[in-house]
Amino acid sequence: MAKWFRWALSLVLLIVLIYFFRPLIGEIKAAADLFSNAQWIWLPVALLIQVVSYGFLTWLNALALQPFNGRIGFWQLAGLLTAMAFIQVAIPSAGASGVALRLRLLGKFGYKAEEALFSLAVETIAEIIALVSVALIGVAYLLHASRLAASDLSWLLLASAGSLGLIFLGWRLLRDKDKSGRFLQKLIFLWNRLAGRFKKLDAVTYMERLDVFQSNLDQYRQVPFWKFCLASYGKVLLDAATMWAGFYLVGYAIHGSTLVIGYGLVLTFSGVAALPGGLGMADAYVPVIFSWLDIPGSVALAAGLVYRLIAYWLLRFIGFISWQIIEARY
C-alpha cells in the first residue's frame, strides 16, 4: 500500500513539475549562453566541496559500522557507497538493489548481513534527521508564502509521525531481547512454512546471531553522539554548498537564505519521488524551485544542471568504476 501511495504521489508531483517547468523552456538558450561566460574557477571548488561532503557520508557509515567485527578501510567504504549509488540507478528497485549490493560487498570485509542492514538503517536515520531539518526551512517558507495547503501539510506531518513511530517501535523491539527473540522465531516459523521447501532456516542459528548482534549494539554507547551529528549535518550542508558554488560558476551571487530555502524545497519535493535519489524529478525541480524564489530562469537552469551533474551523475559514474575494482580485488 505504501509503495503504491508513493508512486501515486510521485505521479502527482511529476504533473505539477511539468506545469511549472513549461515557462522555463524558453530560458534554455539563455542558460546555455551563461556557460560561455562562466567563472570556471568555481568548478574545482564545487568538486572539492562535494568530495568533502561525501567524506562526511563515508564517516557517518564508518561510525554506524563501528560496533561490529568486520573491518573496512575508509576509501574502500567510500567506493562501496558510490557503487551502491550506481546500482540503485542502473537497477531501479526502490533502493533494494543498493541494499543487496551493500550486503554483498560488506560481506567481503567480514560484516554479517544483519550488521550491514542495521548500520544502513542507523546511517539513513541520521541523514534523514539532518535532511528534514533543512527541508523544514523550505516547508516554513511555503507556509509563509501561502503556497502549501493545509491538507498537504497534514499529509507531510502524518507521514513524518508515522515514520518516526515505526522507527521508535522497531528500536524498542530490538532492544528487548525476549520480545525480539519471539518475533524472530515467529518470522522463521512463517518462512519455513511458506518457503521452507526452497530454503529452510535454522532457528537456533539465527537466535544465536541475534544475541551477538544485540550485544554489539551496546557498543554504540562508546561512539560520541556529536560525531553522528557532525557527520550527518556536514554531509547535508556541504551538499548545499556544492549548489552554492554552482550558482557562482554561472556568475550569480545567490543569497545564503535563498540557497537554504531552495535546497530545503528541493529536498521536500524530490525526497518523495519514487525513483532513487529523486532521479529526473530533482533534475527539473532544482530550476523550478529557484525560479519560484525570484532567481532568473536561465540562472536556475544552468546552476541546477551543474549541481546535479556533480552531486548526482558524476558520483554514480564513479560508482560503476568503484564496483568493478572492489569485485576484482576482494
Secondary structure, DSSP 8 states (H G I E B T S, - for coil): -HHHHHHHHHHHHHHHHHHHHGGGGGGHHHHHHHHHT--TTHHHHHHHHHHHHHHHHHHHHHHHHTTSS----HHHHHHHHHHHHHHHHHS-STTHHHHHHHHHHHHTTT--HHHHHHHHHHHHHHHHHHHHHHHHHHHHHHHHTT-S-HHHHHHHHHHHHHHHHHHHHHHHHHH-HHHHHHHHHHHHHHHHHHHTTT----HHHHHHHHHHHHHHHGGGGGS-HHHHHHHHHHHHHHHHHHHHHHHHHTT----HHHHHHHHHHHHHHHTT-SSGGGTTHHHHHHHHHHHHTT--HHHHHHHHHHHHIIIIIHHHHHHHHHHHHHHHH-
